[in-house]
Structure formats: C-alpha cells, structure tokens
C-alpha cells in the first residue's frame, strides 16, 4: 500500500479518494469503488437492496468519525473553539485568566475631624490626630444590604496628596477654628472577604477547588499559624514577584524621606512557596501548587549544576545544539508543595456582578474599619476615640463596572490579545503604558516620553542650553565678549560648548532607551519625580523589560506658558458673559490632562476654538508667551516662543518637554472688544 496525495493505492491499480468526507460523498465513493473493482460480484445499487444497507452504514460511520475529527481539530484552536472547558484551557495556556465576575469600582470620599492646636494667629490643625486607615475598610450599600464595598489602598490622612481641609467648627468667643474637616479619596471595589481552612491530602501537584462561582481574587494563603505565606504567581515556573514594603528607614534607608508621597517601596522577591490560580469550566476556582520538596527551598538548589550545558528544546544532536545559558538557573520543582496533612488558611474575595453597581451617595454605612496607629504619639486617647467616631464616608460618583462573567467570545478575544502582548515591554508604547500603570501607592507617573538612547542628543547645543544653570553661564559669557571680534566670540562659544559636552559622562547605548518622566505635586502641577518614585519605577519596569534593554530614567522638562487673547463680540451679546465662556474653554483646552510630551500648540486651533463660541464675531489676536521663575514659582526653563513658532504652530524643544499653563485662572487672560 502507498499514499499519493489525497489517494491511497491498493496494489497497482486501485485508488481511493479521501476528499469527500460527508455522508453523501462517502456513499458515492463506495458505490463507485464497488462498480469499478467488483463489477461481477455486486451490481444492485437500488436504495432498497440489502447491499446498499451495508454501503450506507459504512458511509454513516465514516461521516460520524469525520465529524468528530473535525470537531476535535476545531476545539484545539483558540480562534474556533466553542466548548467552554476547551476555551478555558486554551486561554489559560496562553497566560490569560478568564474572569468569572467583575466587581463594581468607585472612589470613596472618607472624612475625619481633626482638632486645632495653638492660640490666636498660631492656630493650626493638629497633625498628630491624622488617622491612618488600613485597606479593607468595608462599607455596605444603603439600598442593597447584600452589596459590600471594601477599600483597596491604605488611607493616610497625613499624606497631603488628594487631601482637602476645611473649617468644620469655630470657637464661639474667638471665631478661631476648633475642628477641621479633612477628606481623602480611595478606590473601593464591591467584594466580601471569605476565609476557609483546607487540609492537604496529596503532595503530588496538590490543588484546592473553591466552590464559590464569583471569586474575584485570592487575598492570601498562609500555613503554620500564619508564619508561612504562599504567594500567587501567573504560572508556577515564575519564581519572583513584586513585594511592597512600608517606606520606613529600616526598609528603604534614605528613601524614607519621601514617605509622605511614596508610602511603599517595591522589591523583587523570590518565592519558593507559590501557587497559581485557574478557572474551571463550572466557574469554580482552582488553586494549583507545585511539586517541590517542602524540606528544601528553591534557593538551596540554585544554580542547578545538572542543567549546565543542556541544549534548547528543539535541538536534535548534541554536536550542533543551541546552548541556553539560563538553563542552569532552572529547576523542576515549580515551587514548594504543601506538606501532607498541612492546614492552609485561604482568604479570598467574592462579589461583583451587575447588582453591585450602585448610585451616588449610596455607600455611607461603615461596617468594618481598622487603624494603623502609633498611640505613643497621641497625648489624649479620649480625643483620639472621638476622632475615630467622627469618620464618615460617601461615594461622590456612582459605582460602575460590575458585571457577570465573560462570555465565550470575550474570553477568546482577550486571550488572543494576551498572547500578543505576552506581558512584556518591547515597543516604546509598551514602556510608556507600563510606567503610567504603576500603582499610585508606589508613586504616580503623570507624563512619560520614551526614545532610543541618542535619539535626543544630550550633547547638542540646544540640550546643553536647556539647563537653566548653563543658560545663565552662557548669558554672562556673551555679555563679557561684547566688543570682541567675531572670530574671538566664535572661538569662546565653541570652547564653552565643547567643555560642557566633555562633562557629559553618558554615552549612547544602542540597546538602551531613555524614559523621560514627570509627576504631579499636591496641586496637580508638573514637577520632577523624587528619588523614591524613580527607584520604585526602576524596580517595576525591570520585571517587564527585555534582558538586553537598559532603561535610563530622566527628568523631563516643563515649559510654563501664559495666554493672552482678544475677541470682538456681537453688539447684542453681553461682553462679560461671552468672555467668561471663552476663558472657560481656553482653561479646558489647556487642562494638563490633555497635554503630554512634545505636543505642539496650534494657534489657529485656538482661534477657531474662540470663534466657535456663541457671541464671538472675530478673534483679532492670540498670543502665547513663556513664564519662567519669579514669584509664581514657575519652571526655571526659559523657552523662546517666538523662535519656536512656525506658521502659527509652536513647536516643542529638542529635549522632551511639556507645555503647562500652571495657574489657568491667572495665566490665561482675555479682553472683549
């Protein structure tokens, strides 16, 4: 027997086609086969003949087998699978964990009273009574008692970020503040924490199934009375995770000086006790452990000398195999397995669903709250108790985002997207998005620009003179050369720039990228990031970047600007009202949320924006100018707006910069004619 193309050859002359795999095609092929090779044995092909029974039965069996073969092939491909269990297995093999439920999300506004301290003109808020509320504070909906929200971050009223203070009560005799009302915002999700204890009955890749079908997240798994902590990883082969630690001197050293803005520091920790989470076809959650020896942690068996020199998985012969230099770092344990009969305490969150979406001001009932407090810093414990009793909460915005589990098509599309990104930073956009997505408790990055090292030349004259100190030196040098010959001036200027370029110790690295970053201060004005935020960003980016990539984190430049404009109003409109509307539109246009690195200012766009406002007849002029230093605490970066303007478009500098209207109410001025 031999196979040629899509035909099988029996002997020298017998050919059977395998193209027609449905019932009619198989039946026709069997009839033609019988007529061709058995003409003298059987010739009655009437539908009612006994021979046709066997032919149709064979065609039926072939049709069924062909159907299941096609289905099996289809169900093995993510793009075509329809059975949920197959789709879940394929999606999770690509690193995507389907959602069985989604919690509603909102921002809670938390209030507390703080007493005043001092007398007369020295009266101020007593900062020693600022509360620190741990994450996990629970608030129950007023309209649906089965819906509970819990905070996901620490609320530290001592942190000035996003904090608002107003006078709540004054002394009747002096009118001075007696109590202040302080508010902070924190993100909350609709979830309830549950806890179960499970005894391990198997040490060969043990797993635990949680029967709840609306599990949002595994909060913690502990054993040995809480002394041993198990950590969640995306897959068991991953040995390291991010660990957050309080930004105190014992953990962060000198970085603790920025603890008011950066409450936590990031570290990468290797975790032998680890687990991963999978979703079953019935929407229950499975916790999977590894198969390592619990008496020997992974750290004790690394590097694994038995793996040194082993080839890649696709190697055929040892003589020409490719060598994987990271092989000696690998083990086959996939994490330490729990001991036999060991009891694990599992805490997890359940909830979500469409019913968890609630309206504004519906979350005011606090049912659980814990404080992280230092009683040694408080003189009056009775006052502290009264302050705790004053804590109140509400949601200024409706909670949204709650929904049931993902559909088949959503799982498919999200898994395909996950496979495309593979949770790695490769392109410039990947690095920018990853930096912006760093959790706020590690320090927020407001603006990011990424370029290849050398793309923005730090040794160019424009880059050198972007430094305010160099500008002052260069100005003094020019003043000192007044009256000198043209050649002498040229020599001195070249000498100055050459000297400055020689002081630049960084060299272009073809495998490096420069990440220019800026953050917000307490008033949402752009500023350079402090050292603690940069260290956290460095650690955070390090887990996603390619091994050969180097990332230079550099301060971006801020160019503060002001805007003056004139409008001509129609005679039947109130000039003051039209001007107010124009100012509001301009302030919205220059809202810092709308601006990023290297974005140009189009004067024609500003003129069109003003001209489209009701009551404006014409726009005689729009002028943008640089604001630098001075009493307004503006950025020290000077920028020649006139030189940077071409065809009514103001271009940014060669060095990555952001145009910012720092004080919109003051720096945007208009006049109605």
C-alpha positions in Angstrom: 0.0 0.0 0.0 1.3 3.5 -0.8 -0.2 7.0 -0.3 -0.1 9.5 -3.2 -1.5 13.0 -2.5 -5.0 12.5 -1.2 -5.4 9.0 -2.5 -4.5 5.6 -1.1 -3.2 3.0 -3.6 -4.0 -0.7 -3.2 -1.8 -2.9 -5.3 -1.1 -1.4 -8.7 -4.4 -0.1 -10.0 -6.8 0.5 -7.0 -7.2 4.2 -5.9 -9.5 5.5 -3.1 -10.2 9.3 -2.8 -10.4 10.8 0.7 -11.7 14.2 -0.3 -15.4 13.6 0.2 -15.8 13.0 4.0 -19.6 13.7 4.4 -22.3 11.0 4.2 -23.2 11.7 0.5 -19.6 11.9 -0.6 -18.6 8.7 1.2 -21.6 6.8 -0.1 -20.9 7.9 -3.7 -17.2 6.9 -3.3 -18.2 3.5 -2.0 -20.6 2.9 -4.9 -18.0 3.9 -7.5 -15.4 1.8 -5.7 -17.8 -1.2 -5.9 -18.7 -0.6 -9.5 -15.0 -0.3 -10.5 -13.4 -3.1 -8.7 -16.3 -5.6 -8.0 -18.5 -5.3 -11.2 -19.1 -9.1 -11.3 -19.7 -9.5 -7.6 -22.4 -6.9 -6.9 -24.4 -4.7 -9.3 -27.7 -3.9 -7.5 -27.4 -0.3 -6.2 -31.1 0.2 -5.7 -32.0 2.1 -2.4 -33.9 -0.9 -1.2 -31.3 -3.6 -1.9 -29.5 -5.3 1.0 -26.1 -4.3 -0.3 -27.0 -0.7 -0.1 -27.6 -1.1 3.7 -24.0 -2.0 4.3 -22.8 0.8 2.0 -24.9 3.4 3.8 -23.9 2.0 7.2 -20.2 2.3 6.2 -20.9 5.9 4.9 -22.7 6.7 8.2 -19.8 5.5 10.3 -17.3 7.4 8.2 -19.4 10.6 8.4 -19.6 10.4 12.2 -15.9 9.7 12.5 -15.1 12.6 10.1 -17.4 14.9 12.1 -15.7 14.2 15.4 -12.3 14.5 13.8 -13.2 18.0 12.5 -14.7 19.0 15.9 -11.6 17.8 17.7 -9.4 19.8 15.4 -11.6 22.9 15.7 -11.7 22.7 19.5 -7.9 22.6 19.7 -7.7 26.1 18.1 -8.5 29.1 20.2 -10.0 31.0 17.3 -12.6 28.3 16.6 -13.2 26.5 19.9 -16.8 26.7 21.2 -16.9 24.4 24.2 -16.2 26.4 27.4 -13.8 23.8 29.0 -11.7 23.8 25.9 -11.7 27.5 25.5 -10.7 28.0 29.2 -7.8 25.5 28.8 -6.5 27.2 25.7 -6.9 30.7 27.1 -5.1 29.8 30.4 -2.3 28.1 28.5 -1.7 31.5 26.8 -1.4 33.2 30.2 -4.9 34.7 30.3 -7.1 34.1 33.4 -10.8 34.5 32.5 -13.0 36.5 34.8 -16.0 34.7 36.4 -17.2 38.0 37.8 -16.2 41.7 37.7 -16.6 44.0 40.7 -18.1 47.4 40.6 -15.5 50.2 41.2 -15.9 53.6 42.7 -13.9 56.3 44.6 -15.0 56.7 48.2 -14.6 60.0 50.0 -13.6 59.5 53.6 -13.9 62.3 56.2 -12.5 62.8 59.7 -12.5 65.6 62.2 -9.1 67.0 63.4 -8.8 69.4 66.4 -6.9 72.6 66.2 -3.8 73.4 68.2 -2.2 76.7 69.2 -3.8 80.1 70.0 -4.5 83.2 68.2 -2.6 83.7 64.9 -0.7 80.4 65.6 -3.9 78.3 65.5 -3.4 75.4 63.1 -4.5 71.8 62.5 -3.1 69.3 65.0 -1.3 66.9 62.7 -0.8 64.3 65.4 -4.5 63.3 65.1 -4.4 62.4 61.4 -5.7 58.8 61.1 -4.3 56.0 59.0 -7.0 53.6 57.9 -5.8 50.1 56.7 -7.0 48.8 53.4 -10.0 46.6 53.6 -12.5 49.0 55.2 -16.0 47.7 54.4 -19.0 49.8 53.5 -22.5 48.4 52.9 -24.9 49.8 50.3 -28.0 51.5 51.8 -30.3 50.2 49.1 -29.0 46.6 48.9 -27.6 45.2 52.1 -26.0 42.2 50.2 -23.7 44.5 48.3 -20.5 45.4 50.2 -17.6 47.6 49.1 -14.1 47.4 50.5 -11.2 49.8 50.1 -8.1 48.5 48.2 -5.5 51.0 49.5 -4.3 52.5 52.7 -5.9 55.9 53.6 -3.3 58.1 55.3 -4.7 61.5 56.1 -1.1 62.7 56.8 -0.3 62.3 53.2 -1.1 65.7 51.5 -1.8 64.1 48.1 -5.5 64.5 47.2 -6.3 65.8 50.7 -8.8 68.6 51.3 -9.1 70.6 54.5 -11.9 73.0 55.6 -13.0 74.5 58.9 -15.8 72.4 60.4 -16.4 74.3 63.7 -15.2 77.5 65.3 -14.9 78.7 68.9 -17.9 80.9 69.7 -15.9 83.5 71.6 -12.9 84.0 69.3 -14.1 82.7 66.0 -10.9 80.7 65.5 -11.1 77.1 64.2 -11.9 74.4 66.8 -12.2 71.5 64.4 -11.2 70.9 60.8 -12.9 68.6 58.4 -10.3 66.6 56.4 -11.2 64.4 53.4 -9.3 61.8 51.3 -10.3 59.7 48.4 -9.7 56.0 48.0 -10.7 53.4 45.4 -13.1 50.7 46.5 -14.5 47.5 44.9 -17.6 45.5 45.5 -16.3 42.5 47.4 -16.7 40.4 50.6 -13.7 38.6 52.1 -14.2 34.9 53.0 -11.9 32.5 54.8 -11.6 28.7 54.6 -9.2 26.2 56.1 -8.2 23.2 53.9 -6.1 20.2 54.9 -3.7 19.0 52.2 -4.3 15.3 51.3 -1.8 14.9 48.4 1.7 16.3 47.8 1.9 15.3 44.1 1.0 18.7 42.5 -1.8 19.3 45.0 -4.7 21.6 44.2 -7.7 23.1 46.0 -11.0 23.9 44.4 -13.0 26.8 45.8 -16.7 26.1 45.2 -17.8 29.8 45.0 -18.5 30.8 41.5 -17.9 34.5 41.9 -14.3 34.6 43.2 -12.7 37.9 42.4 -9.2 37.4 43.9 -7.2 35.2 46.3 -6.2 37.6 49.0 -3.8 35.3 50.9 -2.8 31.7 51.7 -1.0 31.0 54.9 0.1 27.9 56.9 1.7 27.1 60.2 -0.4 29.6 62.1 0.4 32.4 59.6 4.2 32.2 59.8 4.4 30.7 56.2 3.0 32.8 53.4 2.2 31.4 49.9 2.4 33.8 47.0 0.3 33.9 43.8 2.2 33.8 40.5 0.9 33.8 36.9 2.4 30.4 36.3 4.3 28.0 38.6 7.6 28.4 36.7 7.8 32.1 37.7 10.0 32.3 40.8 9.9 36.1 41.6 7.1 38.6 42.4 6.8 42.2 43.4 6.6 42.8 47.2 5.7 46.1 48.7 7.1 47.3 52.0 6.3 50.4 54.0 8.6 53.3 53.1 10.3 53.5 56.5 14.0 53.9 57.3 14.6 50.2 58.1 13.2 49.2 54.8 14.2 52.0 52.4 17.0 53.9 54.1 17.3 57.4 52.8 14.2 56.9 50.5 12.0 57.1 53.6 12.4 60.9 53.5 9.8 60.8 50.7 7.4 58.6 52.6 4.7 61.3 52.6 4.3 61.0 48.8 5.6 57.4 48.4 4.1 55.3 51.2 5.6 52.0 49.8 8.7 50.8 48.1 8.9 47.9 45.7 11.2 45.0 45.9 11.5 41.8 43.8 11.4 38.7 46.0 12.0 35.0 45.1 9.2 32.9 46.4 9.5 29.1 46.7 6.1 28.9 48.4 3.9 29.8 45.4 0.7 28.9 43.7 -1.3 29.9 40.6 -5.0 30.2 40.0 -7.0 28.6 37.3 -10.7 28.7 36.4 -12.7 25.5 36.0 -15.5 25.1 33.4 -18.2 25.4 36.1 -16.7 28.8 37.1 -15.2 27.5 40.3 -11.6 28.4 41.1 -8.7 26.0 41.4 -5.5 26.8 43.4 -2.6 24.8 42.0 0.7 24.2 43.8 4.0 22.8 42.6 5.8 19.6 43.3 8.9 20.7 45.2 10.3 19.2 48.3 9.0 21.2 51.2 12.1 20.4 53.2 14.4 22.1 50.7 13.6 25.6 49.4 14.4 26.6 45.8 17.2 28.9 47.0 19.2 25.9 48.3 19.2 24.1 45.0 20.0 27.0 42.7 22.0 27.1 40.5 21.2 23.6 39.3 24.5 22.2 38.0 22.8 19.2 36.4 21.3 21.6 33.8 24.5 23.3 32.8 25.3 22.7 29.1 21.8 21.3 28.2 20.6 22.4 24.8 17.5 24.1 23.8 14.3 22.1 23.5 14.4 22.0 19.7 18.0 20.6 19.5 18.4 17.3 17.6 22.0 16.4 18.1 24.3 17.4 20.9 27.1 18.3 18.4 25.1 21.2 16.8 22.6 22.0 19.5 22.0 25.5 20.7 23.0 26.2 24.3 20.6 28.0 26.6 22.7 30.0 29.1 19.8 30.3 31.5 19.3 26.6 31.9 21.5 26.3 35.0 19.0 28.6 36.8 16.1 26.3 36.2 14.6 23.6 38.5 11.9 21.1 38.1 10.1 21.8 41.3 7.7 24.6 40.2 7.5 25.8 43.7 7.4 24.0 47.1 4.4 21.8 47.7 2.5 21.9 51.0 3.3 19.0 53.3 0.9 16.1 53.7 -1.9 16.9 56.2 -0.8 20.5 56.4 -3.6 23.0 57.0 -3.8 26.0 54.8 -5.8 29.1 55.6 -7.2 30.7 52.4 -8.7 34.2 52.3 -10.4 35.3 49.1 -12.8 37.9 47.8 -16.2 37.2 46.3 -18.8 39.5 44.9 -19.2 41.7 41.8 -22.0 41.2 39.3 -24.4 43.6 37.8 -26.2 44.1 41.0 -23.1 45.6 42.6 -23.5 48.8 40.6 -24.9 51.4 43.0 -25.9 55.1 42.7 -24.2 58.2 44.1 -24.3 58.7 47.9 -25.4 55.1 48.4 -22.3 54.0 50.4 -22.4 55.6 53.8 -22.6 52.7 56.2 -19.2 51.7 57.6 -19.3 48.1 58.8 -15.6 47.3 59.3 -12.6 49.6 59.9 -9.0 49.0 61.2 -6.4 51.6 62.0 -2.7 51.6 61.7 -1.9 53.8 64.7 1.0 54.8 66.9 -0.6 55.5 70.3 2.7 56.9 71.7 2.4 60.0 69.5 -1.1 60.8 70.9 -1.5 62.7 74.2 -5.3 62.5 74.6 -6.6 59.0 73.9 -10.2 60.1 74.6 -9.8 62.8 71.9 -8.5 60.1 69.5 -11.5 57.9 70.2 -13.8 60.8 69.4 -11.9 61.5 66.2 -12.3 57.8 65.2 -16.0 58.1 65.9 -16.2 61.1 63.5 -15.0 59.1 60.5 -17.7 59.2 57.7 -17.8 58.1 54.1 -19.8 58.6 51.0 -19.4 58.0 47.2 -19.5 61.1 45.2 -19.7 59.1 42.0 -21.8 56.0 41.1 -20.2 52.6 41.3 -19.9 51.1 37.9 -18.1 48.3 36.1 -19.9 45.4 37.9 -20.9 42.6 35.6 -21.1 38.8 35.4 -18.5 36.5 33.9 -17.1 36.9 30.5 -18.8 35.3 27.5 -17.2 32.8 25.2 -16.3 35.4 22.6 -14.9 37.8 25.2 -12.6 35.0 26.6 -11.5 34.2 23.1 -10.6 37.8 22.1 -9.0 38.7 25.5 -6.8 35.6 25.3 -5.7 36.4 21.8 -4.8 39.9 23.0 -2.9 38.5 26.0 -0.9 36.2 23.7 0.0 39.2 21.5 1.4 41.3 24.4 2.8 38.4 26.5 3.1 40.9 29.4 6.4 42.2 28.2 7.6 45.7 27.3 9.0 45.7 23.8 7.9 48.8 21.9 8.2 52.4 23.1 4.4 52.4 23.7 4.8 49.3 25.9 7.3 51.1 28.2 5.1 54.2 28.4 2.0 52.3 29.3 3.8 50.2 31.8 5.2 53.3 33.5 1.8 55.0 33.6 0.2 51.9 35.1 2.4 51.7 38.1 0.1 51.6 41.2 -0.2 55.0 42.8 0.9 53.8 46.2 4.4 53.4 44.8 4.4 57.0 43.4 2.5 58.2 40.4 4.0 59.0 37.0 2.0 61.6 35.2 3.8 62.1 31.9 6.1 59.7 30.0 8.1 60.0 26.8 10.3 57.1 25.6 13.0 57.3 23.0 16.1 55.4 21.9 19.3 56.5 23.6 20.9 59.0 21.4 17.7 60.0 19.5 17.6 63.1 21.7 21.3 64.1 21.8 22.2 65.3 25.3 25.4 66.8 23.9 23.7 69.1 21.3 23.9 72.9 21.9 20.1 73.0 22.4 20.2 70.3 25.0 23.2 72.0 26.8 21.5 75.4 26.9 18.2 73.8 28.2 19.9 73.6 31.6 19.0 76.8 33.5 22.4 77.0 35.0 24.1 76.7 31.6 21.8 79.5 30.3 23.0 81.8 33.0 26.6 81.0 32.4 26.2 81.4 28.6 24.5 84.7 29.0 27.3 86.0 31.2 29.8 84.8 28.7 28.1 86.6 25.9 28.0 89.8 27.9 31.7 89.5 28.7 32.5 89.2 25.0 30.8 92.5 23.9 33.3 94.5 21.8 35.3 91.5 20.9 36.0 90.4 17.3 33.7 88.0 15.5 36.4 85.3 15.4 37.2 85.7 19.1 33.5 85.4 20.0 33.2 82.3 17.9 36.2 80.6 19.5 35.0 81.3 23.0 31.5 80.0 22.3 32.9 76.8 20.7 35.2 76.4 23.6 32.3 76.8 26.1 30.1 74.2 24.3 33.0 71.8 23.9 33.7 72.0 27.6 30.1 71.3 28.5 29.9 68.4 26.1 33.0 66.9 27.6 31.4 66.9 31.0 28.7 64.6 29.8 29.7 61.2 31.0 26.9 59.2 29.5 27.5 57.5 26.1 24.9 56.4 23.6 23.9 52.7 24.1 22.2 51.1 21.1 20.4 48.7 23.5 19.2 51.4 25.9 16.1 53.6 25.9 15.6 57.0 27.6 12.4 57.3 29.6 11.6 61.0 30.4 9.2 61.3 33.3 7.3 63.9 35.2 4.9 63.8 38.1 2.3 65.9 39.8 2.6 67.9 43.0 -0.2 68.3 45.6 -1.8 71.0 43.3 -1.6 68.9 40.2 1.3 70.9 38.8 4.1 69.2 36.9 7.3 68.5 38.8 10.3 66.2 38.7 9.8 62.8 40.4 11.6 62.2 43.7 14.2 59.5 44.2 11.8 57.1 45.9 9.4 57.1 42.9 12.2 56.6 40.5 13.6 53.6 42.5 10.1 52.1 42.5 9.7 52.7 38.8 13.1 51.2 38.1 12.1 48.0 40.0 8.7 47.9 38.4 9.9 48.3 34.8 12.7 45.8 35.5 10.3 42.9 35.7 8.8 43.6 32.2 11.8 44.9 30.1 13.8 42.7 27.8 17.1 41.3 29.2 19.2 43.3 26.7 17.3 46.6 27.2 18.7 49.2 29.5 16.3 52.0 30.7 17.6 55.4 31.7 15.0 57.3 33.8 15.5 61.0 33.1 13.6 64.1 34.3 11.6 65.7 31.6 11.3 69.5 31.0 8.4 71.7 31.9 7.8 74.9 29.9 5.3 77.2 31.7 3.3 79.4 29.4 0.7 82.1 29.6 -2.0 83.0 27.0 -3.4 86.4 26.1 -6.3 86.8 23.6 -8.7 89.4 22.3 -12.2 88.8 20.9 -14.7 91.0 19.2 -18.3 90.4 20.4 -21.6 90.9 18.6 -23.4 94.0 19.8 -26.4 92.2 21.1 -24.4 89.9 23.4 -23.1 90.6 26.9 -19.3 91.0 26.6 -18.6 89.8 30.1 -20.6 86.6 29.7 -19.0 85.8 26.3 -15.5 86.5 27.7 -16.3 84.2 30.7 -17.2 81.4 28.3 -14.1 82.0 26.3 -11.9 81.8 29.4 -13.6 78.6 30.4 -13.0 77.0 27.0 -9.3 78.0 27.0 -8.8 76.7 30.5 -10.4 73.4 29.4 -8.2 73.3 26.3 -5.0 73.7 28.4 -6.1 71.3 31.1 -2.9 69.4 32.0 -4.6 66.1 31.5 -4.8 66.9 27.8 -1.1 67.6 27.4 1.9 65.3 27.1 5.5 65.4 25.9 6.3 67.1 22.6 2.7 68.2 21.9 2.6 71.3 19.7 0.4 74.4 20.3 -1.6 75.3 17.2 -2.6 79.0 17.3 -5.1 78.5 14.5 -6.8 75.9 16.6 -7.1 78.3 19.5 -8.5 81.0 17.2 -11.1 78.5 15.8 -12.0 77.4 19.4 -12.7 81.0 20.4 -14.5 81.9 17.1 -17.0 79.0 17.6 -18.1 80.3 21.0 -21.6 81.9 20.8 -21.4 85.7 20.7 -17.8 85.9 19.3 -17.7 87.8 16.0 -13.9 87.7 15.4 -10.6 86.9 17.1 -8.0 89.7 16.5 -5.1 88.1 18.4 -4.0 85.1 20.4 -0.5 85.3 22.0 1.3 82.6 23.9 4.4 83.5 25.9 6.9 81.9 28.3 6.7 82.3 32.1 9.9 81.4 33.9 10.8 81.6 37.6 9.6 84.6 39.5 7.2 84.8 42.4 4.8 82.3 40.7 7.3 79.5 41.3 7.3 78.7 37.6 9.6 76.3 36.0 13.2 77.7 35.6 13.3 76.6 31.9 13.4 79.5 29.5 11.9 79.0 26.1 11.8 81.4 23.1 8.3 81.0 22.0 8.7 83.4 19.0 11.7 81.4 17.6 9.8 78.2 18.1 6.7 79.4 16.2 6.4 78.5 12.5 3.2 79.1 10.5 1.2 79.7 13.7 2.4 76.4 15.3 4.5 76.5 18.4 6.9 73.5 18.4 8.5 72.0 21.5 12.2 71.9 22.2 14.5 69.1 21.0 14.6 67.9 24.6 11.3 66.3 25.6 9.2 69.0 27.2 5.6 69.6 28.2 3.8 72.9 27.8 1.9 73.7 31.0 -0.4 76.5 32.0 0.4 76.4 35.7 -2.3 78.7 37.0 -5.1 78.8 34.5 -7.2 81.4 36.4 -4.2 83.8 36.3 -2.1 82.8 33.3 -5.0 82.8 30.7 -6.1 86.4 30.1 -8.7 87.7 27.7 -10.2 91.0 26.6 -13.5 91.6 24.9 -13.7 94.5 22.4 
